[in-house]
Amino acid sequence: MNNPPSSSSRREIGGALLTLVTAMLALPAVQPHLAAAEGPRVVLTQTNPNGPARFKDRIDQRITCDFRDEPFYAVIDALRRSVGVNIVIMPTIRASAVTLRCKDARAEDVFLWMAQLVDAQIDVRDDAVLFASRNVEDHLHLKLYDLSRWDDDDRIAFIALATEILKRNRGLDDLILQVSGHSLMAQLTLPHHERLASLWAACRTSEDTGIAPPDWVTRVRATLAKEIAVDFRDRGLREALDLIGEASGLTMVIHPQVVAEVTTSFTVQLDAIPTKDVLASICRQADISYRMQRESLFFCPQGTPPAAERLAVYRLENGKEERQTDEAILMLAKHAQYRDLPREQRPFLGQWKDVLVAAGDEEFHLALATTMRRIRSDPAAAGRE
């Protein structure tokens, strides 16, 4: 079932191992709270006073950084020294200057934002953070998923659902899924295994994971509703968003294409206006959009598909399955933000037994959760629209 790696794959793996050995040799035994005096600076703002001994503790540390057109590798080195983790960079990564400003952000989230700025993905494993190109086909892992508690029809339906969801991920051209007895054998990259494991666990327990959003989503939405005062004239997009971020406390991550293409100057003089209304005005003028993502706002060109969508399960109450599913699909079809996207970029909805499985960005999950709550409180609401 495993094909021998190509010569280019062997070179890529060899380069990654060399990078890892270099990073391990350079990693200091005691990490400073501030990066080197020259170059990009990273400040640890929240950490274990006795020193984070475990890898998970290190990537959970809070950091503050302000990178402006800094070389990618210089930023990575500053993060490595301050956070105290090994970082592996695949040779296929196209290094470029990066700009990122954040305050009290989780180190793992900062790594994710950095990956987006160079069109890469991260894989956190083996006590290291791996930066890989989005179409990397190496590092496949074989795992088994127990399907013994389901009958044949349910197993077939689950595999079909898993296939649809996994094919949505960039960088996965060929699925390696095979049934062996009452188990599912899957040979995938670790990020894809994480998604499959999440789906598998949700379908086994049928727990309702979609109605209540993650804590960080609640915090970001509350901040967007907070009123702020802003007063600036003839500022570029990056400066304008920096000033709004300072006033609101939000972290702004800007897609490189937006930085390159938006040349409009912005003048905003507003007092006691909700943050989301200020951002809506900026986005209209610049013809861009933003979405909530990992305790931040990610600004991108209109129609950009989510870089990281959330998978959630919505429990369907007995006797209402068809109405709830129809209402959810109707909501999706009417949602202007998704209607014009290609089919493969739209949020996903699929039913398995008595649960509705959904994959999409946080705005989509918010709309879907609102719809499901409304139907549960008023069953006659389904189908009225």
C-alpha positions in Angstrom: 0.0 0.0 0.0 3.0 2.3 0.5 4.8 3.6 -2.7 8.5 4.2 -2.5 9.3 7.9 -2.1 10.4 9.8 -5.2 13.9 11.3 -5.5 12.4 14.8 -4.9 10.6 13.5 -1.8 13.8 12.0 -0.5 15.6 15.3 -1.0 12.8 17.2 0.7 12.9 14.8 3.7 16.7 15.0 3.9 16.5 18.8 3.8 13.9 18.8 6.6 16.0 16.5 8.8 19.0 18.8 8.3 16.9 21.8 9.3 15.7 19.9 12.4 19.2 18.9 13.4 20.4 22.5 13.0 17.5 23.8 15.1 18.1 21.2 17.8 21.8 22.1 18.0 21.0 25.8 18.2 18.3 25.6 20.8 19.6 27.1 24.1 19.1 25.2 27.3 17.5 28.2 29.1 15.2 30.3 27.0 15.3 34.1 27.5 12.1 36.1 27.8 13.2 38.4 25.0 14.7 37.5 21.6 18.0 38.8 20.5 18.6 42.5 20.6 18.9 42.8 16.8 16.2 41.7 14.3 12.6 40.7 15.1 11.7 40.8 18.7 9.3 38.4 20.5 8.3 38.9 24.2 6.9 36.2 26.4 3.9 37.7 28.2 2.6 34.7 30.0 4.5 31.5 30.9 5.1 29.1 33.7 7.3 30.7 36.3 9.3 27.5 36.7 9.8 27.2 33.0 7.5 25.3 30.6 9.0 21.8 30.7 6.5 20.1 28.3 6.2 20.9 24.6 2.5 21.6 24.9 3.2 24.1 27.7 5.6 25.9 25.4 3.3 26.3 22.4 0.5 27.4 24.9 2.6 30.3 26.1 1.4 33.9 25.3 3.6 36.1 23.3 3.6 39.6 21.9 5.4 40.5 18.7 5.5 43.2 16.0 7.0 42.1 12.7 7.1 44.6 9.8 8.4 43.4 6.5 10.9 41.1 8.3 12.6 38.2 6.6 10.6 35.0 7.2 13.6 33.0 8.5 14.6 35.8 10.9 11.1 35.8 12.4 11.1 32.0 12.7 14.5 32.2 14.5 13.2 34.8 16.9 10.1 32.7 17.6 12.2 29.6 18.2 14.5 31.3 20.6 11.7 32.9 22.6 9.2 30.1 22.7 11.8 27.4 23.1 10.6 24.8 20.5 12.2 23.1 17.5 11.0 24.4 14.2 11.4 22.4 10.9 11.0 24.2 7.6 10.5 22.1 4.5 12.7 23.2 1.5 9.6 23.9 -0.6 8.5 26.8 1.5 8.8 30.1 -0.4 10.3 32.5 2.1 9.3 36.1 1.9 9.0 39.2 4.1 6.2 38.9 6.7 4.2 41.5 8.7 2.4 40.4 11.8 1.4 42.3 14.9 -0.2 40.6 17.9 -0.5 40.9 21.7 -0.8 38.1 24.3 -1.4 35.5 21.5 -0.9 31.8 21.9 2.4 30.7 20.3 0.7 28.0 18.4 -1.7 30.5 16.9 1.2 32.7 15.9 2.8 29.8 14.1 -0.5 29.2 12.2 -0.7 32.9 11.2 2.9 32.8 10.0 2.1 29.7 7.9 -0.8 31.5 6.2 1.4 34.5 5.3 3.7 32.2 3.3 0.9 30.0 1.9 2.0 27.0 4.0 0.5 24.7 6.7 1.8 23.6 10.1 2.0 20.2 11.6 2.6 20.2 15.3 4.1 16.8 16.4 7.2 15.0 17.7 7.9 18.0 19.9 8.5 20.2 16.9 6.5 22.6 14.6 6.8 21.6 11.0 6.2 24.2 8.2 5.2 22.4 5.0 3.8 23.4 1.6 0.1 22.9 1.3 0.5 20.2 -1.4 3.1 18.1 0.5 2.4 14.4 0.0 5.1 13.1 2.4 4.7 12.1 6.1 1.8 9.7 5.7 0.8 7.8 8.8 -1.3 4.6 8.9 -4.0 4.4 11.6 -6.9 2.2 12.3 -10.4 3.4 13.4 -12.7 0.9 15.1 -16.1 0.7 13.4 -17.3 -2.5 15.2 -20.1 -0.9 17.1 -21.9 0.0 13.8 -23.7 -2.2 11.3 -22.6 -2.5 7.7 -24.9 0.3 6.5 -23.7 2.7 9.1 -20.1 1.9 8.3 -20.6 2.5 4.6 -22.4 5.8 5.4 -19.6 6.9 7.7 -16.8 6.2 5.2 -18.7 8.1 2.5 -19.1 11.0 4.9 -15.4 10.9 5.9 -14.4 10.8 2.2 -16.4 13.9 1.4 -15.0 15.9 4.3 -11.4 14.9 3.9 -11.5 15.7 0.2 -12.3 19.3 1.1 -8.8 19.7 2.6 -6.1 21.2 0.4 -3.1 19.0 -0.3 -5.0 15.7 -0.2 -5.5 14.5 -3.8 -5.8 10.7 -3.2 -7.5 9.3 -0.2 -6.1 6.0 1.1 -9.1 4.6 3.0 -9.7 0.9 3.2 -12.1 -1.3 5.3 -10.4 -4.2 7.1 -12.9 -6.3 8.9 -14.7 -4.0 11.4 -11.9 -1.4 11.1 -11.1 1.5 8.8 -7.5 1.7 7.7 -6.5 5.3 6.8 -3.1 6.4 5.5 -3.1 10.2 5.8 -1.0 13.1 7.0 -1.4 14.0 10.7 -3.6 17.1 10.1 -6.0 14.9 8.1 -5.9 12.2 10.8 -6.9 14.9 13.3 -10.0 15.8 11.2 -10.9 12.1 10.7 -10.5 11.3 14.4 -12.7 14.3 15.3 -15.4 13.1 12.9 -15.1 9.5 14.2 -15.3 10.5 17.9 -18.3 12.8 17.2 -20.2 10.1 15.3 -19.5 7.5 18.0 -20.8 9.7 20.8 -23.4 11.8 18.8 -22.4 14.7 21.1 -23.7 18.1 20.2 -20.5 20.0 19.6 -21.9 22.7 17.3 -24.5 24.7 19.3 -22.0 26.2 21.8 -19.1 28.0 20.0 -15.5 27.8 21.3 -14.7 30.3 24.1 -12.4 32.3 21.8 -15.2 32.9 19.3 -17.4 34.3 22.1 -14.6 36.6 23.2 -13.9 37.9 19.7 -17.6 38.5 18.9 -17.9 40.4 22.2 -14.9 42.6 21.2 -16.4 43.2 17.7 -19.6 44.5 19.4 -17.6 46.8 21.7 -17.7 50.5 20.9 -14.5 52.3 20.1 -13.3 55.8 19.0 -11.0 56.1 16.0 -9.6 59.2 14.4 -7.1 59.0 11.6 -6.6 60.6 8.1 -5.1 59.3 4.9 -3.7 56.0 6.3 -2.9 52.9 4.3 -4.8 49.7 5.0 -2.1 48.2 7.2 -1.9 51.4 9.3 -5.6 51.7 9.5 -6.1 48.2 10.8 -3.2 48.6 13.2 -5.0 51.6 14.8 -8.3 49.8 14.9 -6.6 46.8 16.5 -5.0 49.0 19.1 -8.3 50.6 20.0 -10.2 47.3 20.1 -7.6 44.9 21.4 -8.0 42.6 18.4 -5.2 40.9 16.4 -5.3 41.7 12.7 -3.7 39.2 10.2 -3.6 40.5 6.6 -3.3 38.2 3.6 -0.2 39.2 1.5 -2.4 39.6 -1.6 -4.5 42.3 0.2 -1.3 44.2 1.2 -0.1 44.2 -2.4 -3.3 45.1 -4.1 -5.1 47.5 -1.8 -3.6 51.0 -2.3 -6.6 53.0 -1.0 -6.0 55.6 1.7 -8.5 55.6 4.6 -9.9 58.4 6.7 -12.0 57.5 9.7 -13.3 59.8 12.3 -15.9 58.0 14.5 -16.8 58.0 18.2 -18.5 55.3 20.1 -19.0 53.0 17.1 -19.1 49.2 17.3 -15.8 47.7 16.1 -17.5 45.5 13.6 -19.2 48.6 11.9 -15.8 50.3 11.6 -14.3 47.2 10.0 -17.3 46.8 7.7 -16.7 50.3 6.4 -13.0 49.6 5.8 -13.8 46.3 4.0 -16.3 47.9 1.7 -13.9 50.6 0.6 -11.1 48.0 0.0 -13.3 45.3 -1.5 -12.0 42.7 1.0 -13.5 40.6 3.7 -12.5 39.3 7.1 -13.2 36.2 9.2 -12.7 35.1 12.7 -9.8 32.7 13.0 -8.0 31.4 16.1 -8.4 34.5 18.3 -7.8 36.9 15.4 -9.4 38.5 12.4 -8.0 37.4 9.1 -8.4 39.9 6.2 -8.4 38.4 2.8 -9.6 38.9 -0.8 -13.4 38.5 -1.4 -14.3 34.8 -2.0 -11.2 33.4 -0.3 -12.1 29.9 1.1 -11.4 29.3 4.8 -7.8 28.3 5.5 -9.0 26.3 8.5 -12.6 25.3 8.9 -14.1 23.8 12.0 -15.9 20.5 12.1 -18.9 20.2 14.4 -21.8 17.9 15.0 -25.4 19.0 15.6 -27.7 16.6 17.4 -31.0 16.0 15.5 -33.9 15.5 17.9 -36.1 12.5 17.3 -38.9 13.2 14.9 -37.4 16.4 13.5 -34.5 15.1 11.5 -35.9 15.9 8.0 -37.2 19.3 9.0 -34.0 20.4 10.7 -31.8 19.2 7.8 -34.0 20.9 5.2 -33.9 24.1 7.2 -30.1 24.0 7.6 -29.7 23.4 3.8 -32.1 26.2 3.1 -30.1 28.6 5.3 -26.9 27.6 3.5 -28.4 28.1 0.1 -29.7 31.6 1.0 -26.5 32.7 2.6 -25.1 35.3 0.3 -21.5 34.9 1.6 -21.4 31.3 0.3 -23.9 31.2 -2.6 -21.4 32.6 -5.1 -18.5 30.4 -4.1 -17.6 27.3 -6.1 -19.2 24.2 -4.7 -16.0 22.8 -3.3 -15.4 26.0 -1.3 -18.8 26.1 0.3 -19.4 24.9 3.8 -20.3 21.3 4.1 -23.4 19.7 5.5 -24.0 16.0 5.8 -26.3 13.8 7.8 -25.2 10.6 9.5 -27.8 8.7 11.5 -29.2 11.2 14.0 -26.6 13.9 13.7 -25.9 16.7 11.2 -22.2 17.0 10.4 -21.1 20.5 9.4 -17.7 21.9 8.3 -17.2 25.7 7.7 -15.9 28.9 9.2 -17.1 30.4 12.5 -19.6 32.7 10.8 -21.2 29.7 9.1 -21.4 27.8 12.4 -22.9 30.7 14.2 -25.7 31.0 11.6 -26.3 27.2 11.6 -26.4 27.1 15.4 -28.9 29.9 15.5 -31.1 28.1 13.0 -30.9 24.8 15.0 -31.7 26.6 18.3 -34.7 28.3 16.7 -36.1 25.0 15.4 -35.6 23.3 18.7 -37.6 26.0 20.5 -40.2 26.3 17.8 -40.5 23.2 15.6 -43.1 24.9 13.4 -40.4 27.4 12.3 -38.8 24.8 10.0 -39.8 25.4 6.5 -41.5 28.8 7.1 -38.9 30.8 5.2 
